[in-house]
Amino acid sequence: MIIAVTGGARGIGREIARTLAAAGARVAIGDRDLAAAERTAAELPGELAAFPADVTDTGSFAAFLDAVTDRWGPIDVLVNNAGVMWVGPFDEEPESAVRRQLEVNVHGVIRGVRLAAPRMRERGRGQIVTIASGASKFAPPGEATYAATKHAVHGYLDAVRAELHGTGVRLSLVLPGVVDTELAAGTATGPVRRLAPAEVGRAVLRIVRRPRFELSVPRRLGFATWLARVLPDPARYRLQRVLVPNQVAAVAGGTTRSAYEDRALTGTDEETR
């Protein structure tokens, strides 16, 4: 099986690549930081290769998919993993942060689907797995734009999967809670423990082996989001206040996120949850 992973040089992307390669897949690590991608490919066991890939540039994304196909053959699975996040009060968020999150988290996923899905449809098979977030269902205070991008991805993929029904192309979403990566530095987890990146890697492997549209990590997060949908609004709000951490309060007055956000906002980093 040939699998391409965007934002695969570090964080969750690295663990996705590690898990899939250990399961026997040929894994293409795409990243803006080619040197980091090459180090990851060299350090991990299995058959891996590094490629330049900028999900904010259609030509770069297409060249990544072409290069993987030229090397190994048609891609069986594309993992849309690249993503960035800014945290803080909605009215203090720089416009550059808003634009960057929309470009990577939303347009990057749309590019991946538009480029990969038609190729898969021609062959009558394939899967696109997108790393979204529990914020696709619950919107934490302090992550307004980030949550908006994840809601947008959920809606986009739900619509496209209806168009692809019966073609052999499957679309899937992995929705993790807070993951222990630099992207989440300084944020709170609420009553749910912080996840290890490897747990998300294992979730991707599960959804590749047994395709479905959504997989929450941990799974009880999925039950909580279902419950919130059926509760009346006052009860939903109370449930959300219990389950969803206030990230405005978590990051207030701190500088833990400064280094990451400086890179993320200038377009030199593609980390994900």
Order of alpha helices (4+ residues) and beta strands (2+ residues): beta-alpha-beta-alpha-beta-alpha-beta-alpha-alpha-beta-alpha-beta-alpha-beta-alpha-alpha-alpha-alpha
